């Protein structure tokens, strides 16, 4: 069995590869390390087989891989199939789309990351030769190229999912993308509008035909795609409730209807209060007027929120309209999705149970709701403690009240001395 060696892809004037004889190999950074092992004879052809791998950045990495290969050869578990990672990823995403394993929007994102990021960097590696350091170096390169932490995590999730599939198919022995260090995503504290600010926006939105869209968004917490996909058949105004059944999302240049983002959000029932019921009834009347005006040209899409001709809204339309209406105010800048956060803020500030709010919003579990809105619960907790304290009768005159009174009236230095004297008694 051969020792470790280093070779490159350089060629001479005749186009023949130098291999291990390249003069540039005197430079320790030139070429790659690898090994060549005798692997017995092919069971069908009887020809001698070899295991050759020259994809390693260092001698130590090549040595470790060589020992692993020898161990598997002796155990009879070595995988001789040769498939490049790029070939596997292409086949995997096509199979996932065909079988419906991924939602259209997710499949579109995965396909984009595979084509633009993963294949150019790692596609030429054999899938069985993939190691953690390959993935770690790939992540480092993405960071160096200025990619955001969230985007890097999505790219990594794509690679990890594909390699999990390869692991299940027994093509690899472990997933080299598992437990790789990823950049930290800095969490920003959510600052939705105050009720008074939301009122200012709704007053401006009231001038637009789709004002009910924003009322419904704020008072139900529905996602944008869920609002766009909402049908009149999903709403029971008499019982004051709606059922979230579908969402409409942008996939490439198409707007596609699909299932809700989370399993917990699918077919969830959202109660409706008097205000949103009133807004929907008024909008239903307005929509009937528009249907009469367009006559036979009206598109009866069955959607709740539509264009004037009855056609369903494009997924991006509510966001664009929101920006236009917001520009007419002097309010703090918000995204359309922040109206969902506003709903949670209003509900939790009103003392609603975290678990109930989580179910209404369709989060996969209440921990997500808790992580997003813990600071709102903290504010409510402080209000609760103030309320408890207010139930007690006022303090009677005591040493403590005397000192506190003095500290309010005396200079800073004198106040500190007074408090220090209290603690020493």
C-alpha positions as CSV (number, residue, x, y, z in Angstrom):
1,X,0.0,0.0,0.0
2,X,1.4,3.3,-1.1
3,X,2.6,6.1,1.2
4,X,1.2,9.6,1.2
5,X,2.2,12.0,-1.5
6,X,1.4,15.4,-3.0
7,X,0.5,16.1,-6.6
8,X,-1.1,18.8,-8.7
9,X,-2.9,19.2,-12.1
10,X,-0.2,21.1,-13.9
11,X,0.8,19.9,-17.4
12,X,3.9,20.0,-19.5
13,X,4.3,21.5,-23.0
14,X,2.7,18.3,-24.4
15,X,-0.4,18.6,-22.2
16,X,0.7,15.6,-20.0
17,X,0.1,16.0,-16.3
18,X,3.2,16.3,-14.1
19,X,1.5,14.5,-11.2
20,X,4.0,14.1,-8.4
21,X,6.9,15.4,-10.5
22,X,5.7,19.0,-10.9
23,X,8.6,21.4,-10.1
24,X,6.2,23.7,-8.4
25,X,5.6,21.1,-5.6
26,X,8.7,22.5,-3.9
27,X,6.3,25.1,-2.7
28,X,4.5,23.6,0.2
29,X,1.2,25.3,-0.7
30,X,1.1,24.0,-4.2
31,X,-1.0,20.9,-5.1
32,X,-3.0,18.6,-2.8
33,X,-2.1,15.7,-0.6
34,X,-3.5,12.2,-1.0
35,X,-3.0,8.5,-1.1
36,X,-3.3,5.4,-3.4
37,X,-4.4,2.1,-1.8
38,X,-4.6,-1.4,-3.3
39,X,-8.2,-2.6,-2.8
40,X,-8.1,-6.2,-4.1
41,X,-9.9,-7.4,-7.1
42,X,-13.3,-6.4,-8.6
43,X,-15.8,-9.3,-7.8
44,X,-17.2,-9.3,-11.4
45,X,-14.3,-8.4,-13.7
46,X,-11.5,-9.8,-11.7
47,X,-9.4,-6.7,-12.3
48,X,-7.3,-5.1,-9.6
49,X,-8.8,-2.1,-7.9
50,X,-7.3,0.9,-6.3
51,X,-8.6,3.6,-4.0
52,X,-7.1,7.0,-5.0
53,X,-7.8,10.3,-3.3
54,X,-5.9,13.5,-3.7
55,X,-8.2,16.2,-2.4
56,X,-6.6,17.1,0.9
57,X,-5.1,20.4,2.0
58,X,-2.6,18.9,4.4
59,X,-0.6,15.7,4.9
60,X,-2.4,15.1,8.3
61,X,-5.8,15.2,6.6
62,X,-4.7,12.8,3.9
63,X,-3.2,10.5,6.5
64,X,-6.4,10.5,8.6
65,X,-8.5,9.7,5.4
66,X,-6.1,7.0,4.4
67,X,-6.4,5.3,7.7
68,X,-10.2,5.5,7.5
69,X,-10.1,4.0,4.0
70,X,-7.8,1.1,5.1
71,X,-10.1,0.3,8.0
72,X,-13.1,0.2,5.7
73,X,-11.3,-2.0,3.1
74,X,-10.4,-4.5,5.8
75,X,-13.9,-4.5,7.2
76,X,-15.5,-4.8,3.7
77,X,-17.6,-1.6,4.1
78,X,-15.7,0.7,1.7
79,X,-18.0,2.4,-0.8
80,X,-16.5,2.2,-4.3
81,X,-19.2,4.3,-6.0
82,X,-17.7,7.5,-7.3
83,X,-20.2,10.4,-7.4
84,X,-19.4,14.1,-7.4
85,X,-21.2,16.2,-4.8
86,X,-22.4,18.6,-7.6
87,X,-24.0,15.6,-9.4
88,X,-25.7,14.4,-6.3
89,X,-27.0,17.8,-5.3
90,X,-28.6,18.3,-8.7
91,X,-30.2,14.9,-8.6
92,X,-31.4,15.4,-5.0
93,X,-33.1,18.7,-5.6
94,X,-34.9,17.4,-8.7
95,X,-36.0,14.3,-6.9
96,X,-37.3,16.4,-3.9
97,X,-39.3,18.7,-6.2
98,X,-40.7,15.8,-8.2
99,X,-41.8,13.9,-5.0
100,X,-43.2,17.1,-3.3
101,X,-40.8,16.7,-0.4
102,X,-40.2,20.4,-0.3
103,X,-42.6,23.4,-0.5
104,X,-42.2,25.3,-3.8
105,X,-40.7,28.3,-2.1
106,X,-38.2,26.2,-0.2
107,X,-37.3,24.2,-3.2
108,X,-36.7,27.4,-5.2
109,X,-34.4,28.7,-2.5
110,X,-32.5,25.4,-2.2
111,X,-32.0,25.2,-5.9
112,X,-30.7,28.8,-6.0
113,X,-28.2,28.1,-3.2
114,X,-27.0,24.9,-4.8
115,X,-26.4,26.5,-8.2
116,X,-24.9,29.8,-7.1
117,X,-23.0,28.8,-3.9
118,X,-22.5,25.2,-3.1
119,X,-21.7,23.6,-6.5
120,X,-19.1,26.3,-7.5
121,X,-17.3,25.8,-4.2
122,X,-17.7,22.0,-3.4
123,X,-19.3,20.4,-6.4
124,X,-16.1,18.9,-7.8
125,X,-15.5,16.9,-4.6
126,X,-16.5,13.2,-4.5
127,X,-19.4,12.9,-2.0
128,X,-17.5,10.1,-0.1
129,X,-14.5,12.4,0.2
130,X,-16.4,15.2,1.9
131,X,-15.0,16.1,5.4
132,X,-16.0,18.6,8.0
133,X,-13.1,20.8,7.2
134,X,-14.4,21.1,3.6
135,X,-17.7,22.5,5.0
136,X,-15.9,24.6,7.6
137,X,-13.7,26.2,5.0
138,X,-16.7,26.8,2.8
139,X,-18.5,28.6,5.7
140,X,-15.3,30.7,6.3
141,X,-15.2,31.7,2.6
142,X,-18.8,32.8,2.7
143,X,-18.1,35.0,5.8
144,X,-15.0,36.5,4.1
145,X,-17.1,37.3,1.0
146,X,-19.5,39.3,3.2
147,X,-22.5,37.0,3.2
148,X,-24.9,37.6,6.0
149,X,-25.2,35.2,8.9
150,X,-28.8,34.3,8.1
151,X,-28.0,33.6,4.4
152,X,-25.0,31.5,5.4
153,X,-27.2,29.4,7.7
154,X,-29.7,28.9,4.9
155,X,-27.0,27.8,2.5
156,X,-25.6,25.4,5.2
157,X,-29.1,24.0,5.9
158,X,-29.5,23.2,2.2
159,X,-26.2,21.3,2.1
160,X,-27.0,19.5,5.4
161,X,-30.4,18.4,4.2
162,X,-28.9,17.0,1.0
163,X,-26.2,15.1,2.9
164,X,-28.8,13.8,5.3
165,X,-30.5,12.2,2.4
166,X,-27.2,10.8,1.2
167,X,-26.6,9.3,4.6
168,X,-30.1,7.7,4.6
169,X,-29.3,6.2,1.2
170,X,-26.1,4.7,2.7
171,X,-23.9,6.7,0.2
172,X,-21.9,8.2,3.1
173,X,-21.0,7.1,6.6
174,X,-21.7,10.4,8.3
175,X,-22.9,13.9,7.5
176,X,-19.9,16.2,7.3
177,X,-22.2,19.3,7.5
178,X,-23.5,18.3,10.9
179,X,-22.4,20.2,14.0
180,X,-20.3,22.7,12.0
181,X,-19.7,26.1,13.6
182,X,-21.9,28.8,12.0
183,X,-22.0,32.5,12.4
184,X,-24.2,33.9,15.1
185,X,-27.4,35.7,14.0
186,X,-27.7,38.9,16.1
187,X,-31.3,39.1,17.5
188,X,-32.8,42.5,17.2
189,X,-35.5,43.5,19.7
190,X,-38.8,43.9,18.0
191,X,-40.3,47.3,18.2
192,X,-43.8,47.2,16.7
193,X,-46.0,50.3,16.6
194,X,-47.7,51.5,19.8
195,X,-51.5,51.4,19.6
196,X,-51.7,55.1,19.0
197,X,-49.2,54.8,16.0
198,X,-51.2,51.9,14.6
199,X,-54.3,54.1,14.8
200,X,-52.6,56.9,12.8
201,X,-51.7,54.4,10.1
202,X,-55.2,52.9,10.0
203,X,-56.7,56.4,9.6
204,X,-54.5,56.9,6.5
205,X,-55.2,53.4,5.2
206,X,-59.0,54.0,5.6
207,X,-58.8,56.2,2.4
208,X,-57.8,53.1,0.4
209,X,-60.2,50.5,-0.9
210,X,-58.2,47.7,0.8
211,X,-58.2,49.2,4.3
212,X,-59.8,46.0,5.6
213,X,-56.7,44.1,4.6
214,X,-54.7,46.1,7.2
215,X,-57.4,45.9,9.8
216,X,-57.4,42.1,9.4
217,X,-53.6,41.9,9.5
218,X,-53.4,43.8,12.7
219,X,-56.3,42.1,14.5
220,X,-55.6,38.5,13.5
221,X,-51.8,38.2,13.1
222,X,-52.1,36.4,9.8
223,X,-49.0,36.2,7.6
224,X,-48.9,38.1,4.3
225,X,-49.3,34.9,2.2
226,X,-52.2,33.7,4.4
227,X,-54.0,37.0,3.9
228,X,-53.4,36.9,0.1
229,X,-54.7,33.3,0.0
230,X,-57.7,33.9,2.3
231,X,-61.0,32.9,0.7
232,X,-64.5,33.9,1.6
233,X,-65.3,30.3,2.1
234,X,-62.7,30.3,4.9
235,X,-64.6,33.0,6.9
236,X,-67.7,32.5,9.0
237,X,-68.9,36.0,9.9
238,X,-71.9,34.7,11.8
239,X,-69.7,32.6,14.1
240,X,-67.0,35.3,14.1
241,X,-64.1,33.1,13.0
242,X,-61.9,32.3,10.0
243,X,-59.9,29.2,9.1
244,X,-56.4,29.5,7.7
245,X,-56.2,26.9,5.0
246,X,-53.8,28.1,2.3
247,X,-51.1,30.7,1.6
248,X,-50.0,32.3,-1.7
249,X,-46.2,32.8,-2.0
250,X,-43.8,34.0,-4.7
251,X,-41.7,31.3,-6.3
252,X,-39.6,32.8,-9.1
253,X,-41.9,34.7,-11.3
254,X,-45.0,32.7,-10.2
255,X,-47.5,33.2,-7.4
256,X,-48.3,29.7,-6.1
257,X,-50.9,28.5,-3.6
258,X,-49.7,26.0,-1.1
259,X,-50.0,24.8,2.5
260,X,-49.3,26.9,5.5
261,X,-45.7,27.5,6.6
262,X,-46.0,25.3,9.7
263,X,-48.0,22.2,10.5
264,X,-49.4,23.9,13.6
265,X,-50.6,26.8,11.4
266,X,-52.4,24.6,8.9
267,X,-56.3,24.8,9.3
268,X,-56.0,26.8,12.5
269,X,-59.1,28.7,13.6
270,X,-58.7,32.4,14.4
271,X,-61.5,34.2,16.3
272,X,-62.7,37.5,15.0
273,X,-63.6,40.5,17.1
274,X,-66.4,43.1,16.4
275,X,-64.0,45.5,14.7
276,X,-62.6,43.1,12.2
277,X,-66.0,41.6,11.5
278,X,-67.3,45.1,10.7
279,X,-64.3,45.8,8.4
280,X,-64.9,42.6,6.5
281,X,-68.6,43.2,6.1
282,X,-68.0,46.7,4.8
283,X,-65.3,45.3,2.4
284,X,-67.7,42.6,1.2
285,X,-70.2,45.2,0.2
286,X,-67.5,47.2,-1.6
287,X,-66.4,44.1,-3.4
288,X,-70.0,43.5,-4.6
289,X,-70.1,47.0,-6.0
290,X,-66.9,46.4,-7.9
291,X,-68.3,43.1,-9.2
292,X,-71.3,44.9,-10.6
293,X,-69.2,47.6,-12.2
294,X,-66.9,45.1,-14.0
295,X,-69.9,42.9,-15.0
296,X,-68.8,39.9,-17.2
297,X,-65.1,41.1,-17.0
298,X,-65.0,40.4,-13.3
299,X,-62.8,37.5,-12.2
300,X,-64.5,35.7,-9.4
301,X,-61.4,34.3,-7.7
302,X,-63.2,33.7,-4.4
303,X,-60.4,35.5,-2.6
304,X,-61.3,37.9,0.2
305,X,-58.8,40.6,-0.8
306,X,-58.6,41.3,-4.5
307,X,-57.9,43.8,-7.2
308,X,-60.7,45.9,-8.6
309,X,-61.5,43.2,-11.3
310,X,-61.7,40.4,-8.7
311,X,-58.2,38.9,-9.5
312,X,-56.3,37.7,-6.5
313,X,-53.5,39.9,-5.1
314,X,-49.9,39.1,-5.9
315,X,-47.9,38.2,-2.8
316,X,-45.8,41.3,-2.9
317,X,-48.7,43.7,-3.4
318,X,-49.7,44.2,0.3
319,X,-46.1,45.1,1.1
320,X,-45.8,47.7,-1.6
321,X,-49.2,49.2,-0.7
322,X,-48.2,49.3,2.9
323,X,-45.0,51.2,2.1
324,X,-47.0,53.7,0.0
325,X,-49.5,54.4,2.8
326,X,-46.8,54.5,5.4
327,X,-44.9,57.1,3.4
328,X,-47.9,59.4,3.9
329,X,-47.3,59.4,7.7
330,X,-44.4,60.4,9.9
331,X,-44.4,57.1,11.8
332,X,-41.4,54.9,12.5
333,X,-40.6,52.7,9.5
334,X,-42.1,49.2,9.7
335,X,-42.4,46.2,7.3
336,X,-45.8,44.6,6.5
337,X,-44.7,41.6,8.5
338,X,-44.3,43.9,11.6
339,X,-48.1,44.1,11.6
340,X,-48.0,40.4,12.8
341,X,-45.7,41.5,15.6
342,X,-48.1,44.3,16.4
343,X,-50.9,41.8,16.9
344,X,-48.7,39.8,19.3
345,X,-47.7,42.9,21.1
346,X,-51.4,44.0,21.6
347,X,-52.5,40.6,22.7
348,X,-49.7,40.0,25.2
349,X,-49.9,43.6,26.5
350,X,-53.6,42.9,27.1
351,X,-52.7,39.9,29.3
352,X,-53.5,37.1,26.9
353,X,-52.0,33.7,27.5
354,X,-48.8,33.0,25.6
355,X,-50.0,29.6,24.6
356,X,-53.2,31.0,23.1
357,X,-51.4,33.7,21.2
358,X,-49.0,31.1,19.9
359,X,-51.8,28.9,18.5
360,X,-53.6,31.9,16.9
361,X,-50.4,32.9,15.2
362,X,-49.7,29.4,14.0
363,X,-46.2,29.0,15.5
364,X,-44.9,25.5,15.6
365,X,-44.5,25.7,19.4
366,X,-45.0,28.3,22.1
367,X,-41.2,28.5,22.6
368,X,-40.9,30.4,19.3
369,X,-43.5,32.9,20.6
370,X,-41.7,33.2,23.9
371,X,-38.4,33.8,22.2
372,X,-39.8,36.5,19.9
373,X,-41.9,38.4,22.5
374,X,-40.2,37.7,25.9
375,X,-39.5,41.5,26.3
376,X,-43.2,42.2,26.0
377,X,-44.0,39.7,28.7
378,X,-41.3,41.4,30.8
379,X,-43.1,44.7,30.5
380,X,-46.4,43.1,31.5
381,X,-44.7,41.5,34.5
382,X,-43.5,44.8,35.7
383,X,-47.0,46.2,35.4
384,X,-48.2,43.2,37.4
385,X,-45.8,43.9,40.2
386,X,-46.8,47.5,40.3
387,X,-50.4,46.4,40.5
388,X,-49.6,44.1,43.4
389,X,-47.8,46.9,45.2
390,X,-50.6,49.3,44.7
391,X,-53.0,47.0,46.7
392,X,-51.0,47.6,49.9
393,X,-51.7,50.6,52.1
394,X,-49.2,53.5,52.0
395,X,-46.1,53.1,54.2
396,X,-46.3,54.5,57.7
397,X,-43.7,57.0,58.8
398,X,-40.5,55.0,59.6
399,X,-36.8,55.2,59.5
400,X,-36.9,54.0,55.9
401,X,-39.5,56.6,54.7
402,X,-37.6,59.4,56.6
403,X,-34.4,58.5,54.8
404,X,-36.0,58.2,51.4
405,X,-37.6,61.6,52.0
406,X,-34.3,63.1,53.0
407,X,-32.5,61.6,49.9
408,X,-35.0,63.3,47.6
409,X,-34.3,66.7,49.2
410,X,-30.6,66.4,50.2
411,X,-27.6,66.7,47.9
412,X,-26.2,63.5,46.4
413,X,-23.3,63.1,48.8
414,X,-25.5,63.7,51.9
415,X,-28.1,61.1,50.5
416,X,-25.4,58.5,50.1
417,X,-24.2,59.1,53.7
418,X,-27.8,58.8,55.0
419,X,-28.4,55.5,53.2
420,X,-25.0,54.1,54.4
421,X,-25.9,55.0,57.9
422,X,-29.2,53.1,57.5
423,X,-27.5,49.9,56.4
424,X,-25.0,50.1,59.3
425,X,-27.8,50.1,61.9
